[in-house]
């Protein structure tokens, strides 16, 4: 396969399944505490090619892996081939500049075995005089915690201004520290010439399923009404394309939309920032959730595309829709969610980011609890302990016509099937099921 294809397979992303629990129970999706913070730190720089274009290349990798087995080596090579594409998804038209606002964004790569790695990126201008090219510091980790890694990248950027050599002891210290449990803090000691030893505290939020999410990013750009249209489309696993100038806006908003589906998980192609060379992904007939930079809008609109929802995050509007978005969600529940989203919007500055996350998530979890929270009582258990879900009885149990209409479609989605598959495997002791 060509390099582009390789990148595509790496980017095909099916986020992790939610470990089974009661509806609305908080569960840590990505990992357990105590793992390594990260696998690699790589620096991706732009190298000038003979034709005058710039191509992103990895110029530094920490740690260097020795003695890898054949399979691991192939996987590492595939990973290292895909990373530069995602660090500079905007293509090859770069020119050296004197000023550049650093930006933070993330991407997700899926391995052949379905396991997932996240790339946390900080794109910045190396210190110096005159015009120069931006470079990207990218931390590859299996752990989903955007806030924590943004803080780590702040430290990396601070050290980059002094010298590259000051970055490595800090990353080594981080590598030797266990990843904290939710709500806990880990302290990293770090020596910086001139300023001595610093203690850096890294704390994980208490609510593990929200730590890769900033709903605020979505609320700042879209009206509650449009957010519900997007949520409705995602719940029915349609094609969703988000457009923005900035990589940080794309990655934040798409992670937020995917998180609205909790306790379900988006189970299809999911690329928060699509590299230019993979733009034809948007022709694929299966559901997808992708982010594309505004400069590629023309190309996107020219693609032969099945029904899709195209959202402009710069203007806060929908460019293309299927047309039935207003009718998908049961009216009464839709109004309740609008009220709670508007309530948040009106006292905008009162809440911390974590409070906003909790309030928004609660409204959407409540929606699912109301509609499908009775799933457990419609799993029939055999003597041998295997469960089978009674779909018809489950749908019939809803008295409201509009709720039943939505749920009949929702039960056909991949995310509901995966959720039920897990539930059928893990018997939750029900009252009266002695």
C-alpha positions, 0 to 999 in steps of 0.5 A: 500500500502507498503511504497515504493508504497506510495513513488511512488505515491508521486513521480508521477509528472506532473509539473504545467500547464503554465497559458495561455498567448500569445506565449512567454509571461513570466508567473509565473508557480508555484505561486504568491508572498506573499505566505509562503516561506516554509511549513516545514524544516525537518532533515533526519538522518541515523538510524542503523537498527538491520540488520546493514543497515542504514535507513533514518528517520526524526529526526526533523520537524519544525514547528510541525503541531497541530490540523490538519483535518483528510485529512490534517493529512493523506496527511502530513503523506504521505509526511513525509513518502516519504521525507526520500526516496528522501533525501537518494535516494542512498539506505542503504549502508552507512558507517560513514565518517570523510569528506564529501563534502556537496551537494545541490539537489531538488526533486518534490512530487505530492499530490493526488489533483495534487498540487506540493511540492518541496524538497530543500536538503542540504546533509552535515556532522554534525560538530564534530570530528571523523567519522559520518554520513551525514544528510540532511536538507530539506525544503519543499515548493510549490515555485519553486526557486532553487537559492533562496533556495540554499542561504537559505540552505547556511544560514542553513548550516552556523548555523548548524556548530554553533548549531541546536538551531541557525537554528530555529529563522532564519527559523521562521523569514523566515516563517513570511516573505512574498515571494517576487515578481519577481525581488524584495528582502526580508530582513530577520533579523537573530541573531547569537551568537558571531557575532550579528544580520545579515541582509540576503537579498533574491532576486528573479530573474526578470524572474519567469519561469527561477528561478528553472533553470540553463541551464549552468549545461546542457551546461557544460556536453553536446554538443549543438548537444546532447542537441537538441537530448534530446529536440527533444525526450522530445518534442515528450514525449518519455522516458528519463533517465539521469545518473550521480554520483551526485544528484546535477547534476541530479536535475539541468540537469533534471530541465533544460531539462524540462524548455527547453519545455517552454511555454509547460510543461512536463505532465508525470512522472518526478523524478529528482532523483529516490530513489533506491527502486523505480527503477522499475519506468523505466519499465513503458510504459508511458513517463517519465523523470527521473534521476538515480545515475550511480551506478544503471546503470546495473540495469537500462539496465537490465530492460525490457524497451520500447524505451528510450533515456539514457543520461550519464551526466558524460561522456556527451554522449548518451548510448542508443537512438531510432535512429531517434533523428537527424531527429525529428526537422526541419533541418533549425530550428535545425541548427539555434538553434545549432548556437545560442547554440554554440555562447553561448558556445564560449563566455563561461565566458562572461555571468552571469547565468541569462544571459545564462538562458535568451539566451538559453530559448529565442532560444527554445521559438523562435523555438516554436513561429516559429512552433506553434505560429499561434495557436491562429488564428486557434481557432474557437469561438462560439457565447457562447464564447467557442473555438474549435481548428482547428487542420487540418487547423493549420497544413496545414498553415505551408508551409515547409514540414519538419515543418509540419511533426514535428508539426503533431506529436507535436499536438498529445502530452499531453503538446500541448493538455493541452496548447490548452485546456487552450487556448480554455477556455481563449479567447484572443481578436483577431483582427477582433473577435469583 
